[in-house]
Amino acid sequence: MARAWDDGLVTVFDQLLALQDLDLRIHQLNHRRANLPELEALDANAVERAGVVASRAEVAAALKELVRRQHLLEDEISQVTNRAAGHETNLYSGSVTNPRELQALQEDIDSLRRRQRALEDQDLELMEEIEPLTAQMADLDGASQSLEAVAADLKAALDAAAAGIDAELAEATAQRGTEAAAIDDAVVTDYEQLRVQLGGIAIARLVGNACGGCHLSLPAVELDRIRRLDPDTRVVCDECGRILVR
């Protein structure tokens, strides 16, 4: 005689249902761990930091070129200034007495001083270009440091959140191992194959006259047949192929 459905008997299918609950929990924990908000925030932070690094590299290249040009200008200013000073020394030393030579020296001095002033004007223009770039570099360095500090905080928060989930995973996995060890290996293998085929849900309760997996009603004839079966008999939903627990 078949045993009553409500006689309190725990069947292998009840054990599989408990195993499935653990598998679902493990899946959910793994999904949570892979989708922690800190991970998304860290990715966004990394993109922002990369943008700052790229901007800094661009500004640094422009600044380097301006500084190079400034050094060349300053070298030329120094040379022109020294030549003008040398000519002025000769002009006022009394060593040159020929009027034409003196006039030529004066003209050279005037030309060199004009050149010096023009170069100094260019130098000032370069300094005006360099100043905002230097300030921009400082701002970018500050932004980079701030983003790195945020990244460090996010990493610490991520490690803490992941550690909590890892502890839950370890507990659930250990419990899963214990539950699975109490069930025949062939039954567990059959269950695991069904889980792969059926989107992670291999077994469901028969609720009233409907499968708890696909939620479709079973025909009255099929329900009557199932009621007559021993609780340990494997019953599968004709609609979705899941094992039914009754």
URBELJO-V807497 format. One line per field, one symbol per residue. phi: phi as a letter, one per 20 degrees, with the letter a starting at -180 (. if undefined). A space follows every 50 residues. Layout:
# URBELJO-V807497
phi=???
This chain:
# URBELJO-V807497
phi=.feffdenfeefffffffffgffffffffffgffcfgfffffffffffff ffffffffffffffffffffffffffgffffffffffffffdenfddfgf ffffffffffffffffffffffffffffffgfffffffffffffffffff fffffffffffffffffffffffffffffffedggfffffffffgffdmn debbfedmdcffedmefefgfffffffeefgeffccffednefddc
